[in-house]
Structures are given as C-alpha cells and as structure tokens.
Amino acid sequence: MKPVAIFRHFHTEGPGYFAIALARSGVPWRLVRLDAGEAVAEDPRAFSGIAFMGGPMSVNDCLPWTDPVLRLIRAAVQANVPVIGHCLGGQLMAAALGGDVKANPVKEIGWGAVTLTDVPLAQRWFGAGLAAFTGFHWHGETFSIPPGAQRVLASPHCANQAFAFGKHFAMQCHVEMTAELIETWCRTGANEIAESAGPAVQTPAEIERDLDRRLAQLHAIADRIYARWMEGLV
C-alpha cells in the first residue's frame, strides 16, 4: 500500500493522534516537513491519501509552499485521492477548492462545544447517535464552505468547523491532539493566550485540566472521522 503523506507546516504541529490511528490500522505514512524545506510532491497518485496539519501561519501569507500545496490539493481531488485537513490544513483545502479564508469573529483557544449539522452527510461521517462533542481549538481565522462541499460541523464561535466533499474532509477544529501536543502548545503559546482574552480563549490551566478524560473523548471522535476517511484510501 502506498503511504499517506502527512504535511507538517510547523515543527510543533505534528501528526499526533492521526499517526497513531493510521498505524493502528496498518496504514503506512510519511511525514513531509514543509517547515524544514522539503518539497511538495506534484503527483498525488504517489500516495494513498494526503493529510495537512495545522500551523500558526495564514493561508493568505505568501510562503514558498502555499501555491504548490494548493495545486496538490486540487490535483488530489481530481485524481480521487482522499485529502484531510486539520485547522490550517482545512483552510488550505477550502482555499484550494474555491473558498475564502479570513479572520474569525473571535479567536478560539481551548476546549469548546462542536455540533453536527442536521444533514445526512454529517451522520455518514460521524455515525448515528452523535449530536455534539467537545473539540479542541486554536485558531484566529476561519474558512468559507467551498462550492460543492457541505458543512458538517459548527460551533457557537465559529460557524464553519468542518466540511465534507466526497472522500475529502476539512476541519477548523483539532481532533489530532495528544497530551504532548497540548502541553507543548500551552508552553509555546502562553504569550498568545495572554494577549488574546475573549469569550472562547482559555488559560493553560483550564486547557490542561482533566486532560486524560478529555483526550479519551476527543480520540473517540477522531476514530470515527479517521476510520471513515481511511475507507477511501486508494
């Protein structure tokens, strides 16, 4: 089986639980370190699927890898190679497919409720019986839903938390978090938190409270998304 390519945009925002889920299912994967200058592949058919992680930069920044990544996403969709995006990765997918990325009304940092939209596609991705869950958030921008895609998740502070488009799934929220990632982000992002007071911003102490239980619940949600996405691997 060809590997899943996992694109990392920033050194502290690795694949986390996503890599664990792939390994548990016997799916090989390869990390592409864009933050270290690795090149973006041109042919998506070299991979069984393509994943994009988060990052503190904006899709609207002029970075060396931005345009090649957008081209790769479009090529993957055309070639029916499944793509999944986390936060910045979801924004890249939206931009590649004709959506916009702009400032969210408020910054979201920490744990917060996410609700499934009332559409059959949401149930196909998450299974029956789930109406809402507590997701993890760390973003100041948001995406619009691109043409042909459908919104499947929303939150009180960010209307577009995820969209699905065929085999492809883009998230604004984070389901890939591990204890190590959260502890690292709280440490390296302490100044950002201190400077970003608002209705959806939590302190590091609030974020790290009851972490094992919160992560177990988050991973149960991630398992649903990742299992559904892996069904489309080529």
N, C-alpha and C positions, 0 to 999 in steps of 0.2 A: 504494500500500500504506500502510495506517495505521502509525504509528510504534510501536516498542516503548517503553514508559515505563520508565525506569530510576530507581528511587527511591534517593536518597542520604540517609543519616541523619547523616553526619558529614563534615566538609569534607575530611579526609584519606583517606576511603574511597570514592573514585570508582569508575567502572565498569572502569577498567583494560583488561585484555585482552578482556573481554566486549564492550566497544565496538568494539575492533579486529576481533573476529570478526564482529560484526554488519555493520560497514562493508564488510568483505571480501566478504560475501555479498550486498551491496546492500540491506540491511535498514535503513530509517531508524529513528532513535531520538531520544528526547527525555529530557533529564535533569530530574527533579523534585527540587529541592533542599529537602527537608524541613528540613535544618539551617538554611536561610535563611528559613523560614516559608512556603514555598509550600504550597498547599492540596493535599489528597488528592482525586483525582477520585472521583466516586461511581459512574460507569458504566464498567465495564471494557471495554465494547464500543467505546469510543473508541480503543482500542489493539489492535494485532495480538498483543501479548504484554506481560507485566508482569514486571519484574525488581526484586529488592530486594538491595541491597548490605549490607556489614557496618556495624559501629558499636560503640563501647565501652559503650553503654547496655544495659540489660536489657529484654527483653520485659515483664517484671513491673514496670518503672517506670511511673509514671503520667505519661506525656508527652502533649502535645496531639494528636499524630498517631497514637498507638498504636491506639485504638479505630477511627478511620477506616481505617487500614491493614488491620486485621483484617477489617473489613466488606468492604473492597475485595477482599481475597484470597478470601473466601467467595463473593462475587458473581462473581469471575472464574472460579472453579472451576465454579460453577453455570452460567455462560454459555459454558463450554468455551474460555475464553481462557487460553492457557498461562501459567503462573507459574513463575519460577525464583528461588531464594533462595540467597544466599551468607552463611554464618555467621549473623549476626543475622537476615538475610533468611530463612534456613532455619528459624530459631527462630520467627520471626513466622508462617511458613507452618504449622509444627507447631501453634502455639497457636491459629491461626485454624481449623484442621481438627480440633481436639479433643484435641491432645496437650498435654504439660506441658513447661515449661522450668524447669530447676533447676541447681544447681551440679554441675559435672563432678567426679569424684573427684580429679582433679589439673588444674592449668592446663596447656594446651598452647600453646607459643610456639616457632615454628620449623618446620623440616622434619621429617617423620616418615612412616613407612610407613602406607599405607592399603590395605586388602584388599577385593576384591569378595566379596560374599556368594554362596553357592552356590545361586542362584535364577536361573531363565531371564530374569527381568526385568532383572537386572544385565547380562547379556550383550546384551540388546536395547538398553540404553543405552550400553554401552561397546564392543560388538563382540566377536567371538570372539578368543580368544588372549591376553586380558589377565587376569591374576590379581591383580596388585597394582601399586601405583605409589607414588612419594614425593610426598606432598601438602604444602601449606603450612598452618600452623595458628596461630591467635591467638585463644584463647577460654578462658573460665573456666566457662562454663555449657554445657549440652547439652540436646537435646530428646528426648522420647519419640516413638515412631512412632505417628502418629495412626491412628484406625480407618480401614480400607480401603486404607491405604498399605503399602508393603513396603520393608524395609530393604535397601539395595543396597551400602552401604559400611560398613566398620568399621575400627577401629584399636586397637592394644594399650591405649591410654589413654582411649579414648572409643568405646563400643560402637556408637553411632549416628552415623555420619559422613555418611550421606545416605539419603534415602528417595525413592521414585518413587510417583506417584499419577496414573495416566492420562497426560495431557500434561505434568504438573507435576513439578518436580524440586527438592528441597531439600537443601542441603549444609551441614554443620557446618564442613568444611574450606574453604579458599580455593583456587580454580583460576584466579582472575582476576588474579593478581599480575603486576606488571611490575617492572622494576628500580627505577623511580621510586617505586612504591608501597612496595616493601620498604625502600629507603633512607630514605624518609620515616618509615615506621613504626618502624624501628630507632632513628631520631633522636628522634622524639617519644615513643616508648615505652620509652626507655632506663631510666627510673626504675622502670617497671612490671617490666621484665625483672630489674633488680637486686633488686627486692623479692619476686620470685616464683621463687626457687630450687626446683627439683623435677626429677623424672626425665624430664619432657617439655619442659623450658624450656632454650633455647639462648641463648648470648650473641650480641650483634650481630655479632661477628666470625665466629662459627660460621654464623650465618644468611646472611651475605653472602659466604661462601667459595664459590668455583666457581659464581658466580651465573648466568652465561650458560648453562652446561650444564644447571643445574637448571631454569632457566626454560624452556629449549627443551623439556625433557622434560615439564614441567608443562603447557605450552601444547599439546603433542601430546595430552594427556589432555583438556584443556579443549576442544579442537577436536571430540573425539568427543561430549562432553556437549552442547556448544552446537549442533552440527550436528543432533543428534537432537532437541533442543528446538525448533530453528527449523523442523523439519518440521511442527510443529503450529501454527505461526502462522496466525492467521485473517485 
